[in-house]
Amino acid sequence: MKKEIWLGAAMASKDLGMSQATLWNLKSKKVLKAGIHWLYVTGLPKSNVKWNVEAIRQWQIDQTLIQEEKNKKAAKNISTFEAVGV
């Protein structure tokens, strides 16, 4: 049986491991994109919203990789206090 990728907020939240409030916040801040990460069920505002859990999971992966790369770059810029000329 094929798993549904477009889910309501409660199920998407559970599958993604984030709160419904976080989903709505990411939507309202336009971090998650219409038609990719979420959609209006009827295609019109004020209808129910469904969430594409596969696309959001990929977004989670991409954001994790970006943050880890920032951490690596920051770590390279940390001064060391190794003894010089020893």
Summary of the structure (lengths in Angstrom):
residues: 86
radius of gyration: 19.5
end to end distance: 66.5
largest distance: 71.8
contacts: 174
relative contact order: 0.14
helix: 48%
strand: 12%
